[in-house]
């Protein structure tokens, strides 16, 4: 390689990094209060995610505002509860700012470390919040949005809620503490949701055990008003208000997966992803074959990482899971499939990712184990 070519490559790499930094600074400086509102009202601290055009996708500047404010509210005697919601009427939070992370990871920018690290620190703070934390998941709730809600004391779904953890389809894994809450759902439902990215809507989000309550969307403003008007409420007082709204909603529909739960529990009870695929093939039912085709489209590497993630997460605390997941996030940043998945699904939108390896058999146990290894001085510290 000539000195001129080498110097040109260095300049291009530096320029690419500069563009990422400039984009990040523009996002950070473009009126921060507009991205997330943090206000005190009555007895509550209220977090409003305010990027409706981006379906309230979570970026690093938002994380850096929410985390310190949450910690302050925990110590504020005037604050008895925290409410988090999304603006715009369409989404609570559709996920993390994956495009920014992708661009950063390609050129080795710190954002690819900082985003996951600080997001997981926030997830842990929510899971260990010292005052009741109520997430009004009225709309699309995926990926990073799940991390902002599912670890809190109360999660209120509505008929507009759309829940999913679709990460295996973009070469990632169901992070933000997915390794903690998914194995704790009934039977093999969590593993099924993690591998397939199946979407659950409305009341089904409560029936699956993801939401604690279900309230009609039109009643959310009334619910919020009643919560804010409480005087120094206990967790039980807050639960009473939520229950009063929840029980007013008639439950006249069955869980969408109820008729398939026996199959899910049987077919996804396996010691490996390969065994799950074999189970689905051998079963031969329309349900099984449909999901066999779905899994064939997912990143083989992501599926094997996810399987192991949930296996280990079933016996770990939330903080232990998040430390593990940070290791996995950085393994994905070093790999191929995350960048290819984002390209195929979010950028070019050709929906035809070229996974490497292309089959689950090609993903070695040694590689999967390496993804779970300690990062030494770069470990997530909680």
QUIVENTA-V969011 format. One record per backbone hydrogen bond with DSSP energy under -0.5 kcal/mol. CO is the residue of the C=O (numbers start at 1). NH is the residue of the N-H. Records with the same first field share a line. If there is no record, write none. Layout:
BEGIN
CO=NH, NH
END
This chain:
BEGIN
2=6
3=7
4=8
5=9
6=10
7=11
8=12
9=13
10=14
11=15
12=16
13=17
14=18
15=19
16=20
17=21
18=22
19=23
20=24
21=25
22=26
23=27
24=28
25=29
26=30
29=31
31=34, 35
32=35, 36
35=50
37=48
39=46
41=44
43=80, 81
44=41, 46
45=47, 83
46=39, 48
47=49, 85
48=37
49=87
51=54, 56
52=55
54=57
55=94
58=97
59=63
60=64
61=65
62=65, 66
63=67
65=69
66=70
67=71
68=72
69=73
70=74
71=75
72=75
73=76
75=77
76=79
78=80
80=132
81=45
82=134
83=47
84=136
85=49
90=140
93=142
95=58
96=98
97=101
98=102
99=103
100=104
101=105
102=106
103=107
104=107, 109
105=108
109=112
110=113, 114
111=115
113=117
114=118
115=119
116=120
117=121
118=122
119=123
120=124
121=125
122=126
123=127
124=128
126=129
132=82
133=135, 154
134=84, 136
135=137, 156
136=138
137=139, 158
139=162
140=92, 93
141=164
142=145
143=146, 147
144=148
146=149, 150
149=152
154=135
155=157, 212, 213
156=137
157=215
158=161
161=202
162=141
163=200
164=143
166=169
167=170, 172
168=171, 299
173=175
175=178
177=180, 181
178=182
181=184
182=185
186=189
188=192
189=193
190=194
191=195
192=196
193=197
200=163
201=204
202=205, 206
203=206, 207
204=208
205=210, 211
206=209
213=157
216=219
217=220
219=223
220=224
221=225
222=226
223=227
224=228
225=229
227=230
228=43
230=232
234=238
235=239
236=240
237=241
238=242
239=243
240=244
241=245
242=246
243=247
245=248, 249
246=249
248=250
250=252
255=258
257=260, 261
258=261
260=264
261=265
262=266
263=267
264=268
266=269
268=270
272=276
273=277
274=278
275=279
276=280
277=281
278=282
279=283
280=284
285=289
286=290
287=291
288=292
289=293
290=294
291=295
292=296
293=297
294=297, 298
295=298
299=303
300=304
301=305
302=306
303=307
304=308
305=309
306=310
307=311
308=312
309=313
310=314
312=315
313=316
317=321
318=322
319=323
320=324
321=325
322=326
323=327
324=328
325=329
326=330
327=331
328=332
329=333
330=334
331=335
336=340
337=341
338=342
339=343
340=344
341=345
342=346, 347
343=348, 349
344=351
353=355
359=362
360=363
362=364
364=368
365=369
366=370
367=371
368=371, 372
369=372
370=373
375=378
376=379
380=382
END
